[in-house]
Amino acid sequence: MLDHTDTFVGYRNLLFTVAYEMLGSAADAEDVLQETWLRWACVDLEQVRDRRTYLVRITTRLALNRLRTMARRREAYVGPWLPEPLLTTPDVAEDVELAESLSMAMMLVLETLSPTERAVFVLREAFDVGYDEIAEAVGKTPAAVRQIAHRARRHVDARRPRERVSASETRAALESFQRALRTGDLQGLLDVLAPDVVLVADGGGVRQAAVRPMTGADRVARFMAGGLGKVTGVLTVDTRIVNGGPALVVHLDGELDGVLTARVSGGRIAGLYYVRNPAKLSHLASGPPLTGRGGA
């Protein structure tokens, strides 16, 4: 059993990241890992040719099953749905490809894929898993997987952010945004927001949030100034690394209230993603940050 444990722990980071990128939920990814461990603990290791491939296959199949179930849950979700924010360590931000694959903007693009397309894309593009191994994981032929991968890549390329932005540039934009919000500087907010900025807020019907995506710098600036800018209570905002990039973590009277991530283009904020649903903040408050590609 010690050999089972050592192997699983060695690949845990990899397996969690695969499950999270497929599901967009840290809580569900943790559940998948627990199920993966239970199955792995019963495996005869002498019959396993490649332990990494075997574990990825178990995790992928379990995540696919859960993803199909989650799709039904989301039909009844109140307001816009955003992925669950995930604390990450600085080394994740330094890994450009991993940081991009975990970003809120990319996670939202992955939401537009079918469950099988998402699994194939994540395994192939983010983790460079071979087509034969992916075929075993998703129950398709290698030829079919190649076609799915091509279709998913084309779909994602048409929707992913065009511009790669450094963490320092994103941090600078968020700091300007925070400073303008704190001082009530409406013009400062307008200066840091792109004219066609989009705000997506996820309160899950539990906390106040915009009920649909909001577009336009003037509307977004006034909405944020009228929300965070006029909160009664002790409001603290810290910059943390979330989903591979800088983010604003908001506490109200000492309690975690929300996480604000941004997509920056041309030095200005083009996308704001504000998660306030308490159910999506629990892992951020209690779970350890995700580190780099351990076991990858």
C-alpha positions, -999 to 999 in steps of 0.1 A, spaced: 0 0 0 30 23 6 39 20 -31 3 30 -40 4 60 -17 38 72 -29 28 70 -66 -5 88 -60 11 116 -40 37 120 -66 11 126 -93 -16 143 -72 -9 178 -85 -11 166 -121 -43 147 -114 -59 176 -96 -51 200 -124 -65 177 -150 -98 173 -130 -100 211 -123 -94 221 -159 -121 197 -170 -146 206 -143 -139 243 -134 -145 234 -97 -119 227 -71 -144 210 -48 -155 186 -76 -119 180 -86 -111 170 -50 -140 146 -50 -127 131 -83 -93 126 -67 -108 108 -37 -126 85 -60 -94 80 -81 -75 71 -49 -101 45 -39 -98 28 -73 -61 31 -74 -57 15 -40 -73 -17 -53 -51 -20 -84 -25 -47 -87 6 -26 -95 24 -55 -112 -3 -53 -139 2 -16 -146 27 -7 -174 26 31 -170 14 44 -136 10 80 -148 -11 70 -178 -32 47 -156 -40 74 -130 -47 100 -157 -71 76 -173 -90 69 -141 -92 106 -133 -104 116 -168 -131 90 -168 -144 100 -134 -142 137 -143 -161 131 -176 -189 114 -157 -191 142 -132 -189 169 -159 -220 154 -176 -239 155 -142 -227 191 -136 -241 202 -169 -276 194 -156 -270 213 -123 -259 244 -142 -292 246 -161 -308 256 -128 -280 280 -117 -290 315 -109 -272 342 -129 -239 338 -148 -217 308 -139 -180 313 -134 -154 286 -126 -143 283 -90 -113 305 -83 -82 286 -73 -52 299 -53 -19 291 -71 17 296 -62 41 320 -79 57 292 -98 24 285 -116 24 322 -128 59 317 -141 49 287 -162 33 307 -191 14 278 -207 1 264 -174 -10 299 -162 -28 305 -195 -46 271 -193 -58 279 -157 -68 315 -164 -104 325 -158 -107 336 -195 -94 302 -208 -116 283 -183 -146 301 -197 -136 292 -232 -134 255 -222 -169 258 -209 -180 261 -246 -167 227 -255 -186 194 -252 -174 172 -223 -154 149 -246 -139 178 -265 -129 194 -232 -113 162 -220 -94 157 -252 -83 193 -254 -71 195 -218 -51 162 -220 -36 170 -253 -29 207 -252 -22 212 -215 -5 180 -206 7 166 -240 -9 132 -234 -5 109 -264 -35 102 -287 -35 65 -278 -36 72 -241 -64 98 -246 -84 73 -266 -83 48 -238 -94 75 -213 -124 88 -233 -134 55 -249 -127 66 -285 -104 54 -312 -71 72 -317 -83 84 -351 -115 98 -336 -95 115 -309 -73 132 -335 -104 146 -352 -119 157 -318 -86 174 -308 -84 193 -342 -120 204 -338 -116 215 -302 -83 233 -309 -99 253 -338 -129 261 -315 -106 273 -287 -83 293 -310 -112 312 -323 -123 323 -288 -91 324 -266 -75 358 -258 -52 368 -286 -27 387 -264 -3 371 -239 0 395 -210 26 394 -183 17 390 -146 33 424 -139 10 441 -165 -21 425 -150 -10 434 -115 -5 470 -125 -39 473 -141 -56 457 -111 -37 480 -87 -49 511 -107 -84 497 -107 -83 491 -69 -69 525 -62 -96 543 -83 -123 522 -66 -110 530 -31 -108 567 -37 -141 569 -56 -123 581 -87 -147 574 -115 -124 588 -142 -96 566 -129 -118 536 -133 -127 547 -169 -90 552 -176 -81 516 -166 -111 499 -182 -112 491 -220 -142 508 -237 -158 474 -244 -149 458 -211 -172 429 -200 -180 422 -163 -192 388 -154 -203 384 -117 -213 351 -101 -233 353 -69 -251 321 -74 -284 336 -62 -269 338 -27 -250 371 -29 -258 402 -48 -243 403 -83 -252 414 -118 -277 390 -131 -262 390 -166 -229 400 -181 -224 438 -183 -206 455 -212 -191 490 -215 -166 510 -194 -191 535 -181 -217 509 -170 -191 487 -154 -173 516 -136 -206 529 -122 -217 494 -111 -184 486 -94 -182 521 -77 -218 516 -65 -210 482 -51 -175 477 -38 -170 515 -36 -199 520 -12 -197 490 11 -205 495 47 -181 477 70 -144 470 71 -134 462 35 -99 449 28 -85 440 -6 -54 419 -11 -35 409 -43 -30 372 -45 -21 347 -73 -54 331 -84 -57 308 -115 -21 315 -124 -23 353 -123 -28 383 -100 -63 388 -86 -80 409 -60 -93 389 -29 -119 409 -11 -127 405 26 -156 422 44 -154 425 82 -128 397 81 -149 373 60 -140 363 25 -165 381 3 -152 376 -33 -125 372 -58 -119 395 -88 -98 384 -117 -91 403 -149 -82 398 -185 -59 427 -197 -54 438 -233 -34 468 -244 -27 477 -208 -64 481 -199 -89 457 -183 -110 440 -210 -126 414 -188 -136 414 -151 -147 381 -134 -161 385 -100 -169 354 -80 -190 360 -48 -209 327 -45 -198 314 -10 -199 278 -22 -172 287 -47 -149 304 -21 -146 276 4 -116 259 -12 -99 293 -16 -103 299 22 -92 264 33 -74 245 5 -37 247 -1 -25 267 -32 -19 247 -64 18 244 -72 35 238 -106 34 208 -128 43 182 -101 42 148 -116 36 161 -151 
